[in-house]
């Protein structure tokens, strides 16, 4: 059965989407899916070799599979997967009446956090959100691998082995994060700073462009910095947008989050097109920050 309301939290990795998902999913009326990327990748990841899908990739077979795996009994359906920022038209083709929450964060804070996650698996999400179980990330990976559709499973073995080698033997990852087109070529360069900046740029620009074509009532924009600065104010607004009024999680969760603001730095690899996109994204987010400040 399809939910009364389908809502997708969209944001770059390390931008606060886990925190926001944890807060909104505290409502008993919410059915929450945290990063079910193996479901979204059904057949298309194997076909394309990356995660940047178009609406044409949403075939009837793919639509039926994804909807079936997200079938719930009439409650509010909320989902968050950072890679979904690469395939927003694909998602809307499957869920034409969906709502979207776009969560943005300062680029330098995101890049810094991504690098720690990539290189050292430095992840404070578990401790700060109350589910810091032993080997949290390894358990999550194992759970996700079990959920891989049989038709896709052979394509995951190399990924699973590489992750085990990283977790137990410290072998460096060649890539981490949403897999955009040509990510393998960038991975060969070995420039982690460049790749992390590129991911932030690509995902942020796709979010901005996509939201511009949506009806105003179907999306909500917020920055991580505003969320942690005035949690009660923004959580109430988000709850109203989602149509939920029974949140049980205190916004004390947010008190564990730290706002990191750093001066912008140039991309280590001087990619003129990427630098221009970075400037455009920053200009948009500055305007959004001013708008959010005025409305709070």
N, C-alpha and C positions, 0 to 999 in steps of 0.2 A: 504494500500500500504506500502511496506517495504521501509525504508529510504535508501538513497544513501550510507550512512555510519552509522553504529550502534556502539556507543562508550559508555563504562561503566567506570565510576569513581569508583575505588575500594580502600577502606581504612577503618581502624578501626574507631569507633565512636570518635569524638572530635579530629580528625587528620587533619582537614582543608578541608574536602571534600565539605562541604557546601559553603565555600568561593570559592573554585575552580569551583564548579558548577555554582555559581552566575556569575563569570567572563565569563566563556565560553558560558553561556546561554544568555549573552547580545547580541550575534550575532543574527540578524533577520533570518538567515538561519538555526538556531538551534531550534529544538523542544526538550524541556527539561522536564524531569520527576524527581521530588525530592521525593525520598523515597516512592515509590508506593508499599510498602511491602505487602499490602493485595493482590496485583495482583500476585506477585511472590509466595505467600503462597498457592495459589489456590489448594485446595484438599489435598496437601501434608502436610501442617501444622497440619491439623486435623488428618491425617493418622499417622504421625510420633510423633507429640507432641513436635517437635523442628524444627529448620530452616536449619539443615545441610542436604541438599538434594544431591543426586547423579544424574548422567546423566540418570540412569535407571528410575528415577522419572519423567523424561521429556517424558511422554506418548504423543501420538498424540493429545489427548483431552487437555492436559495441554499446549502443544505447541500452539495449535490453539487459546486457550483462551488468553494466554499471548501475542502472536503476534497481535491478534485482538485488545486488549486493548492498545497496543503500536503502532497501525497503524497510520502513518502520510503520508503527501503528498510529498515524495521525498526529504525532507530536511535532514540535519544531525540530527540524533537522539542521544541525550546524556542523560544518566540516572545515578543516584547515590543512592545507598542504602547500608549502612554499612554491613548489614547482608549478602549481596551478596558475601562477602569474604568467607562465609561458603559453598557456592554452586557454585563455579566457573565452574566446569565440567558440571553442570546442565545448566548454562547459555550458555556455548559454544555449548551444544547439541541443544539448541533452536536457537541460533544465531551463526552458525559455522564460519561466516566471520567477527565476531565482533572484534573491537579493544578495548584495555584496557589501562586505565591510573591508575597506582598503586602509591598511595600517602602514604608515610610513615611518621611517626612522633616519636620523642623521647618518649620512653615508660613512663617515669615518668610524662611528661607533659600530656600525654593522660590519665593516671590513675588519676591524680589530677583533671583534667577536668571532667572525667567520674563520679567521686565521688560527685562532686558538682552538676552535673546534676541529678544523682540518688537521692541524699538526699534532695536537696533544689530546684531543677529545675532551678539552676543558669545557665542561657543560654544567652550569650551576642551576639549570632548570629543575632538576630533580630535588635538590636540597631546598631551593626557594619555594617550590610549589607543593612540598609535602609528600613527595613520592620518591625519595632518594633511596631506592632499593639497591642492593649490591649488583654490580654489573648491569645497571639500568639500560644502557645503550645496547649492550650485547643481547639482552633479553628482548628489547624492542625489535632488534634486527631479526632475531630468531622467530618472533611472532609474525613479523611481516613476511618472512620467507615462507612460513607455513601457509600463509594466505595467498601465495602466488598461484594463479590459475595454472593447471597442468600444461596447457598449451604453451605457456610462457616459461615454465620452470627451467628448461635447459639453458635459457638465455641468462639466467640468474646465477648459475653455479660459479662462474668466474668472479662475479661481484661478491658473492658470499665468501669465497676463498680469500680474496684480497682483503676483505674486512676482518676475517679471522687472523690473517697474517699481521694486520695492523694492531689488532687488539692484544694479541698474545706475544708477538715477536717484534713489534715496533717497526715493521716495514712501512715506509712512507706511502701515503696515498698519492696516486698520481692526479686525482681530481676529487673534489668534494663540492656538493651543492647541486642545484637544478641544472640539468644537462641541456644547454641551448645548442642550436645548430653550430657545427664546427667546434664544439668544445674539446674534441680530441686533439685537434690541431693546436689549440691553445695550451692544452695539457703538456704537449711535447716541449713547449717553451720553458716550462718549469717556473714561470713567474707568478707566484701565488698572489702577490699584491695586485697585479694586473687582472688576473682572473676574478678575484673577489670584487674589485671595482667594476669590472665588466658585468658581473652578475647583478650587482646593485643597480647599475645603469640600465641594463636591459629590462629587468623586472619592473623597476620603477617607471620607466617610460611606457611599458606595455600597460601598466595599471592606469597611468594618466590618460593614455590614448583611449583605452577601453571605456573608462568612466565617462569620457566626454560624449559617448554615444548612447548612454543609458538614461532612462527617465529619472528625474530627480528623486522620486520616491523609492527607487529600487537600489540605491547605494548610499553608503555612509563613509565619509572620509575622516581620518583621525591620525594624529602623529603620536608616536610612543611617548615623546617628551610631554605632550599635553595630558596623555592618559595618566602618567605617573605623578604629574604635578597636581592634578585635580581629579583624583580617581572617582570620588562619589558623584561629582557632576557628570562626568562622561559615561560612567557605568549606567546611570539612570537613563541618559539619552540613548545609549546602545540598547538597553532593555526595552525601551519604548519602540525603537526601530525594529527590533526582533519580535516584538509582540509577546514578551515574557515579563511576568511581574512577580515571580516567586524565586528570585535568586537567593541562595542560602550561603554562598561564599562571601565572607567579609572582604572588603577591599583592602584589608590588612595584607593580603597577598602582595599587593603592589608596593607595600613599604619595604619589601626585600629587594625590589628592583632599584638599580642605580641609573640615573641619567648621566650619560657620558657625552659631553660636548667638547669637541676638539676642533682646532682650526683646520680648514680644508687643506689637503695636500695634493700636489699634482700626481697624476697617474705615473707610475714608474716607467711604463712603456708609453712613449708619446704617440698615442693614437689620436690623430686630429679629430676624427669623426666621433670618437668616444668622449674626448674632452668637451666637444661642443654639446653633445648630449648631456653630459654631466652638468654643464652650466645651465642648460635648459631645465633640467630636473630640479636643480637647486633653486632656480628662480621660481618655479611652480610651487615648491615646498615652502619657500619663504612667504609667498602670497597666501598659501593655505594656513600657515602658522598665524599670520595676521588675522585671517578670517576666524580661526578658532579662538584666538584671544578675544576678539570682539564679541563672540557669541557666548563666552563663558562668564 
